[in-house]
Amino acid sequence: MIPKVHTEIIDLGDGRTISIETGKLAKQADGSVVVKMGNAMLLATVVSARTANPGVDFLPLTVDYREKFAAAGRYPGGFFKREARPSTEEILTMRLVDRVLRPLFPKDYHAETQVMIQLMSHDDDVMPDALAGLAASACIAISDLPFETPISEVRVARVDGELVINPTREQVEIADIDMMVGASADSVMMVEGEMEEVSEEEMAEAIKFAHEAIKVQCAAQVALAEKVGKPEVREYEGADEDEELAQKIHEMAYQKNYDIAKRGTSKQERGEAFSELKEEVLASFSEEELEEKGELISKYFSKAHKEAVRNLTLNEGIRLDGRKTTDIRPIWCEVDYLPSTHGSSIFTRGETQALATVTLGTSREANVVDLATYQGEETFYLHYNFPPFSTGEARPLRGTSRREIGHGNLAQRALKPMVPEDCPYTVRVVSEVLESNGSSSMATVCAGTMALMDAGVQLKKPVSGIAMGLISDGDNYAVLSDILGDEDHLGDMDFKVTGTSDGITACQMDIKIKGLSYEILVKALQQARDGRLHILEKLTDTIAAPNADVKAHAPKMVTRTIPGEYIGALIGPGGKVIQELQKETKTTIVINEDPVTEEGIVEILGTDQEGIDAVLAKIDAITFKPERGSVYEVKVIKLLDFGAVVEYTEAPGNEVLLHVSELAWERTNNVTDVVNIGDVLDVKYFGIDPKTRKEKVSRKALLEKPEGWVARPPRDNNRGNGRDKRGRDHRRDDRKPREAKSE
């Protein structure tokens, strides 16, 4: 049976289109679509269980995004030649999609839900992650799942001053703005990206531009759902509600929560106070009531707690720790804390602390990116670790979490634009979060900046970061600077902004309320700038500028370019020359070939300058090429019957024969009559001798010709045996007189 296919076309306005197709593939899923742009094709499906598992009081949503290697005509790496765990880039895309989808499911919908997106066909001119949000939303839009409204995500870049939707990778590489924006037709919900020191107004303009494109994509999903004949929304068992109980708990707990919040205590103190209050509320109910409605009681207590904290800020401008809305927590910093690292720093802001380290290496330590859609290397990368003790918890250790990958990526994007292009090192920054009460990713940016400066990496400008929050009741709002962990959880926006004194370098924003105005957004950005500059001042008070050089125990990097013809000589047979050189000089030597010029780029890494100098001397010796007619100083290293082997003093190891006939103008019977081993003398270089086809040097060419000196005729090999060139006897004294011929 031929399937009935429905398609909707989205015009990007520049000749490019995106199509959404359904009805052909994966029809047993609750919803499935194929999104196509150029030759890039993504299949997205959604399946949700009909009932929730007992005891689950949250939405168990899984968003999975995979780029199949076959889509680009490539084999997966590794022994098994099979796609394995997701790459960092795939995880980042999953997070982007999840953050926009999750808030649009009903709060009481707790059925297991799985959204799967896979790249089936790749196009080098299309970045598929920009289509993942559209694909995910479209498959939900045509299903019977309860979902508030279609959304979409687009990448917006500014190339040569012009904003572009879903640019190519080549365009992104030269853009000064690269952002992913997720939104519904009415509201912007998510922003994440990096910039090259742009202003707050320029960033807001890019978000607006992206939102206009998203509105068109949301409309296309609605049109496709109408074509398909979207089914009625499925019925599901929502959460139990008890208005009378909710009102009772509100009366018991609201004011007490308000009073505790107003005290301005530390995280631990107020946590204990809130816990004691909750125990007091629970104790007012019988065991039978707790068994029957214990979950509802806890839920309503949390609701009263949230309302009290939010109202305290809106009504009195006071926050949980006693600060005003624009106040930044106390900051202290330190650099060079760890004696053996190449660079280190501590950044502490309130109850959040990050310890950052920097390690310098060669291109061999670059982070290799091997994806179906992209292959390359990162010579600057940052890893973020969030151990359980940072929040006073003990929980299982299960490897690097998606959250850690996301926060590390944000900090990396914040700092990367300020690492100079000519930095000779591969640079790895590691942030260990030691305490956390909000904004640990921004503490990572600040600690990373100082650690890089401490390591001697010549940052263009220092970078600081701040996390902003928002509390709004529809009529009134408060923008919060440097939010706490509780304010992130209870507030309506988490907006992280990083930048220099001259502009924004990265951002990450999640908005939990509808219809956030651009006026509020710009106000939050401007307030963030004030906070950023305040924090930046604390950083530069600690370390004003990058150290002029790397630490004594840190490796020093020297880069030398050599002609491609000498690469083999430097490596040696089976790598013998380079391996012995590394061992002798205690250095690391890496040779890369420039794909354009075919020159060899030699990286020399070592802590001992003498070792580095020895490697440079060896390279000079190998690549030494004397010029015809020039005079060079040489040293005698070997004596032969027919001359002396000499070595150029400026290129040890480069040897040439000084023939006995070129030692002096006078006849030289023994080489040792003129030179001995160890003698240093000057010679003139004549290039390749056409007769011997070997290099020719001469000492006598630099000596004054003796007066009356006459060049001897060249030795005739037939002379001395009494015969001329034709082999006839020419010795007249022993020949008989020639007799006359007879008449």
Backbone hydrogen bonds, N-H to C=O, Kabsch-Sander energy under -0.5 kcal/mol:
donor,donor_aa,acceptor,acceptor_aa,energy
5,V,3,P,-0.7
6,H,22,T,-2.7
8,E,20,I,-2.2
10,I,18,I,-3.4
11,D,9,I,-0.5
12,L,10,I,-0.6
12,L,16,R,-2.4
18,I,10,I,-2.5
19,S,36,K,-2.7
20,I,8,E,-2.8
21,E,34,V,-2.6
22,T,6,H,-2.3
29,A,26,A,-1.1
30,D,46,V,-1.2
31,G,46,V,-1.2
33,V,44,A,-2.2
34,V,21,E,-2.9
35,V,42,L,-2.5
36,K,19,S,-2.6
37,M,40,A,-2.2
40,A,37,M,-2.2
41,M,121,S,-2.3
42,L,35,V,-2.6
43,L,118,Q,-2.5
44,A,33,V,-2.6
44,A,42,L,-0.5
45,T,116,M,-2.5
46,V,31,G,-2.1
47,V,114,Q,-2.0
49,A,112,E,-2.9
56,V,53,N,-1.8
57,D,55,G,-0.6
61,L,59,L,-2.1
62,T,113,T,-2.4
64,D,62,T,-0.5
64,D,115,V,-2.9
66,R,117,I,-2.3
68,K,66,R,-0.7
68,K,119,L,-1.2
71,A,68,K,-1.0
72,A,69,F,-1.5
73,G,70,A,-1.5
74,R,69,F,-2.2
91,I,87,S,-2.3
92,L,88,T,-2.3
93,T,89,E,-1.7
94,M,90,E,-2.3
95,R,91,I,-2.3
96,L,92,L,-1.9
97,V,93,T,-2.1
98,D,94,M,-2.8
99,R,95,R,-2.3
100,V,96,L,-0.7
100,V,97,V,-0.8
101,L,97,V,-2.2
102,R,98,D,-2.5
104,L,101,L,-1.9
105,F,102,R,-1.4
109,Y,106,P,-1.9
110,H,108,D,-0.7
113,T,60,P,-1.9
114,Q,47,V,-2.8
115,V,62,T,-3.2
116,M,45,T,-2.4
116,M,114,Q,-0.5
117,I,64,D,-3.2
118,Q,43,L,-2.4
119,L,66,R,-2.7
120,M,41,M,-2.9
120,M,118,Q,-0.6
121,S,41,M,-1.5
122,H,71,A,-2.3
126,V,123,D,-2.2
130,A,127,M,-1.5
131,L,128,P,-2.0
132,A,128,P,-0.6
132,A,129,D,-0.6
133,G,129,D,-0.5
135,A,131,L,-2.3
136,A,132,A,-2.5
137,S,133,G,-2.4
138,A,134,L,-2.4
139,C,135,A,-1.9
140,I,136,A,-1.3
141,A,137,S,-2.7
142,I,138,A,-1.3
143,S,140,I,-1.4
147,F,145,L,-0.6
148,E,104,L,-2.4
152,S,183,A,-2.1
154,V,181,V,-2.1
156,V,179,M,-3.0
157,A,164,V,-2.3
158,R,177,I,-1.5
159,V,157,A,-0.6
159,V,162,E,-3.0
160,D,158,R,-0.5
162,E,159,V,-2.0
164,V,157,A,-3.1
166,N,155,R,-3.3
172,V,168,T,-2.1
173,E,169,R,-2.0
174,I,170,E,-0.7
174,I,171,Q,-0.8
175,A,172,V,-1.0
176,D,158,R,-1.9
177,I,158,R,-0.6
178,D,194,E,-2.3
179,M,156,V,-2.6
180,M,192,E,-3.5
181,V,154,V,-2.7
182,G,190,M,-3.0
183,A,152,S,-2.3
184,S,187,S,-2.6
185,A,150,P,-0.6
189,M,182,G,-2.7
190,M,182,G,-2.2
191,V,509,M,-2.0
192,E,180,M,-2.2
193,G,507,C,-2.1
194,E,178,D,-2.3
195,M,505,T,-2.4
196,E,176,D,-2.2
197,E,195,M,-0.8
197,E,504,I,-0.8
198,V,504,I,-1.5
203,M,199,S,-1.9
204,A,200,E,-2.2
205,E,201,E,-2.1
206,A,202,E,-1.8
207,I,203,M,-2.0
208,K,204,A,-2.3
209,F,205,E,-2.2
210,A,206,A,-2.2
211,H,207,I,-2.3
212,E,208,K,-1.8
213,A,209,F,-1.3
214,I,210,A,-2.0
215,K,211,H,-2.1
216,V,212,E,-1.1
217,Q,213,A,-1.5
218,C,214,I,-2.5
219,A,215,K,-2.0
220,A,216,V,-1.8
221,Q,217,Q,-1.4
222,V,218,C,-1.8
223,A,219,A,-2.3
224,L,220,A,-2.2
225,A,221,Q,-2.4
226,E,222,V,-1.8
227,K,223,A,-2.0
228,V,224,L,-2.5
229,G,225,A,-1.8
230,K,225,A,-1.7
234,R,144,D,-2.8
238,G,236,Y,-0.9
246,A,242,D,-2.5
247,Q,243,E,-2.4
248,K,244,E,-2.0
249,I,245,L,-2.5
250,H,246,A,-2.1
251,E,247,Q,-2.1
252,M,248,K,-1.7
253,A,249,I,-2.7
254,Y,250,H,-2.3
257,N,253,A,-2.6
258,Y,254,Y,-2.3
259,D,255,Q,-2.5
260,I,256,K,-2.2
261,A,257,N,-2.6
262,K,258,Y,-1.6
263,R,259,D,-0.6
263,R,260,I,-1.2
264,G,261,A,-0.9
265,T,320,L,-0.5
270,R,266,S,-2.7
271,G,267,K,-1.8
272,E,268,Q,-2.2
273,A,269,E,-2.1
274,F,270,R,-2.9
275,S,271,G,-2.0
276,E,272,E,-2.4
277,L,273,A,-2.1
278,K,274,F,-2.2
279,E,275,S,-2.4
280,E,276,E,-2.0
281,V,277,L,-2.1
282,L,278,K,-2.8
283,A,279,E,-2.2
284,S,280,E,-0.6
284,S,281,V,-1.1
285,F,282,L,-1.6
290,L,286,S,-2.5
291,E,287,E,-2.3
292,E,288,E,-1.9
293,K,289,E,-3.4
294,G,290,L,-1.6
297,I,293,K,-2.4
298,S,294,G,-2.2
299,K,295,E,-2.3
300,Y,296,L,-2.8
301,F,297,I,-2.3
302,S,298,S,-2.3
303,K,299,K,-1.8
304,A,300,Y,-2.2
305,H,301,F,-2.6
306,K,302,S,-2.6
307,E,303,K,-2.2
308,A,304,A,-2.2
309,V,305,H,-2.2
310,R,306,K,-2.3
311,N,307,E,-2.4
312,L,308,A,-2.1
313,T,309,V,-1.5
314,L,310,R,-2.4
315,N,311,N,-3.2
316,E,312,L,-2.2
317,G,313,T,-1.4
318,I,312,L,-1.1
319,R,323,R,-1.7
322,G,319,R,-2.4
327,D,324,K,-1.1
332,W,348,T,-2.2
334,E,346,I,-1.9
336,D,344,S,-2.2
341,T,338,L,-0.6
342,H,358,V,-1.0
343,G,358,V,-0.7
345,S,356,A,-1.9
346,I,334,E,-3.0
347,F,354,A,-2.5
348,T,332,W,-2.2
349,R,352,T,-2.9
350,G,330,P,-2.5
352,T,349,R,-1.7
353,Q,435,E,-2.3
354,A,347,F,-2.5
355,L,432,E,-2.5
356,A,345,S,-2.3
356,A,354,A,-0.5
357,T,430,V,-2.2
358,V,343,G,-2.4
359,T,428,R,-2.3
361,G,426,T,-2.2
365,E,362,T,-1.8
366,A,363,S,-1.5
367,N,378,E,-2.6
368,V,366,A,-0.7
369,V,376,G,-3.0
370,D,368,V,-0.6
371,L,369,V,-0.5
371,L,374,Y,-2.9
376,G,369,V,-2.3
378,E,367,N,-2.2
379,T,377,E,-0.5
381,Y,427,V,-2.1
383,H,429,V,-2.8
385,N,431,S,-2.7
390,S,387,P,-1.5
391,T,388,P,-1.8
392,G,389,F,-1.4
393,E,388,P,-2.0
398,R,396,P,-0.7
398,R,399,G,-0.5
405,I,401,S,-1.9
406,G,402,R,-2.5
407,H,403,R,-2.8
408,G,404,E,-2.3
409,N,405,I,-2.1
410,L,406,G,-1.9
411,A,407,H,-2.1
412,Q,408,G,-2.4
413,R,409,N,-2.5
414,A,410,L,-1.7
415,L,411,A,-1.7
416,K,412,Q,-2.5
418,M,415,L,-1.8
419,V,416,K,-1.6
423,C,420,P,-1.6
426,T,361,G,-2.9
427,V,379,T,-3.1
427,V,425,Y,-0.5
428,R,359,T,-2.3
429,V,381,Y,-2.4
430,V,357,T,-2.3
431,S,383,H,-3.1
432,E,355,L,-3.0
432,E,430,V,-0.5
433,V,385,N,-2.4
433,V,431,S,-0.7
434,L,353,Q,-2.0
434,L,432,E,-0.7
435,E,353,Q,-1.5
436,S,390,S,-2.1
437,N,438,G,-0.5
443,A,439,S,-1.9
444,T,440,S,-1.7
445,V,441,S,-1.5
446,C,442,M,-2.0
447,A,443,A,-2.9
448,G,444,T,-2.8
449,T,445,V,-2.2
450,M,446,C,-1.8
451,A,447,A,-2.4
452,L,448,G,-2.3
453,M,449,T,-2.1
454,D,450,M,-2.6
455,A,451,A,-1.7
456,G,453,M,-0.9
457,V,452,L,-2.2
458,Q,456,G,-0.5
459,L,457,V,-2.3
460,K,418,M,-2.7
464,S,499,G,-2.3
466,I,497,V,-2.4
468,M,466,I,-0.5
468,M,495,F,-3.8
469,G,480,L,-2.8
470,L,493,M,-0.8
471,I,478,A,-2.1
473,D,476,N,-2.2
474,G,476,N,-0.5
478,A,471,I,-2.3
480,L,469,G,-2.5
480,L,478,A,-0.5
481,S,325,T,-3.0
482,D,467,A,-0.7
483,I,467,A,-1.8
488,D,484,L,-1.8
489,H,485,G,-1.8
490,L,486,D,-2.7
491,G,487,E,-1.7
492,D,470,L,-3.8
493,M,470,L,-0.6
494,D,510,D,-2.3
495,F,468,M,-2.9
496,K,494,D,-0.5
496,K,508,Q,-3.4
497,V,466,I,-2.7
498,T,506,A,-2.5
499,G,464,S,-2.4
500,T,503,G,-2.1
503,G,500,T,-0.6
504,I,198,V,-3.0
505,T,498,T,-2.5
506,A,498,T,-1.3
507,C,193,G,-2.2
508,Q,496,K,-2.2
509,M,191,V,-3.6
510,D,494,D,-2.2
511,I,189,M,-2.6
512,K,492,D,-3.2
513,I,492,D,-0.6
521,L,517,S,-2.0
522,V,518,Y,-2.7
523,K,519,E,-2.2
524,A,520,I,-2.5
525,L,521,L,-2.2
526,Q,522,V,-2.6
527,Q,523,K,-2.6
528,A,524,A,-2.1
529,R,525,L,-1.8
530,D,526,Q,-1.7
531,G,527,Q,-1.9
532,R,528,A,-2.9
533,L,529,R,-2.5
534,H,530,D,-1.8
535,I,531,G,-2.3
536,L,532,R,-2.7
537,E,533,L,-1.8
538,K,534,H,-1.2
539,L,535,I,-1.8
540,T,536,L,-2.5
541,D,537,E,-1.6
542,T,538,K,-1.0
542,T,539,L,-0.5
543,I,539,L,-2.4
547,N,453,M,-2.6
554,A,551,K,-1.1
556,K,606,G,-3.3
558,V,604,I,-2.2
560,R,602,V,-2.7
562,I,600,G,-2.7
566,Y,563,P,-2.0
567,I,564,G,-1.4
570,L,566,Y,-2.0
571,I,567,I,-2.1
572,G,568,G,-3.1
575,G,572,G,-2.2
576,K,573,P,-1.5
577,V,571,I,-0.6
578,I,571,I,-1.7
579,Q,575,G,-2.2
580,E,576,K,-2.3
581,L,577,V,-2.2
582,Q,578,I,-2.2
583,K,579,Q,-2.0
584,E,580,E,-2.7
585,T,581,L,-2.3
586,K,582,Q,-1.4
587,T,582,Q,-1.1
588,T,605,L,-3.0
590,V,603,E,-2.3
592,N,590,V,-0.5
592,N,601,I,-2.3
594,D,592,N,-0.5
594,D,599,E,-3.0
598,E,594,D,-2.2
600,G,562,I,-2.8
601,I,592,N,-3.8
601,I,599,E,-0.5
602,V,560,R,-3.4
602,V,600,G,-0.7
603,E,590,V,-3.3
603,E,601,I,-0.6
604,I,558,V,-2.8
604,I,602,V,-0.5
605,L,588,T,-2.8
605,L,603,E,-0.5
606,G,556,K,-1.8
609,Q,607,T,-0.6
612,I,608,D,-1.9
613,D,609,Q,-2.8
614,A,610,E,-2.1
615,V,611,G,-1.9
616,L,612,I,-2.4
617,A,613,D,-2.4
618,K,614,A,-2.1
619,I,615,V,-2.5
620,D,616,L,-2.6
621,A,617,A,-2.3
622,I,618,K,-2.6
623,T,619,I,-2.6
624,F,620,D,-0.6
624,F,621,A,-0.5
629,G,685,Y,-3.4
630,S,627,E,-2.0
632,Y,683,V,-2.6
634,V,681,L,-3.3
635,K,647,E,-2.3
636,V,679,D,-2.7
637,I,645,V,-2.7
638,K,645,V,-1.4
640,L,643,G,-3.0
643,G,640,L,-0.9
644,A,658,L,-2.4
645,V,638,K,-2.7
646,V,644,A,-0.6
646,V,656,V,-2.8
647,E,635,K,-2.5
648,Y,654,N,-2.1
649,T,633,E,-2.2
651,A,648,Y,-1.1
654,N,651,A,-2.3
655,E,653,G,-0.8
656,V,646,V,-2.1
658,L,644,A,-3.2
659,H,657,L,-0.8
660,V,642,F,-2.5
662,E,659,H,-2.1
663,L,660,V,-1.2
664,A,660,V,-0.5
669,N,667,R,-0.6
673,D,670,N,-1.8
674,V,671,V,-2.1
675,V,671,V,-2.3
678,G,636,V,-2.7
679,D,676,N,-2.1
681,L,634,V,-2.2
683,V,632,Y,-2.5
684,K,698,S,-2.5
685,Y,630,S,-2.7
686,F,696,K,-2.9
689,D,694,K,-3.2
693,R,689,D,-3.0
696,K,687,G,-2.6
697,V,657,L,-0.6
698,S,684,K,-1.8
699,R,662,E,-2.2
700,K,662,E,-2.3
702,L,699,R,-1.8
703,L,700,K,-1.4
709,W,706,P,-1.7
717,N,715,R,-0.6
719,R,716,D,-1.2
721,N,718,N,-1.3
723,R,718,N,-0.9
724,D,728,R,-2.9
727,G,724,D,-2.1
730,H,722,G,-2.3
731,R,722,G,-0.7
732,R,730,H,-1.0
734,D,731,R,-0.7
735,R,732,R,-1.2
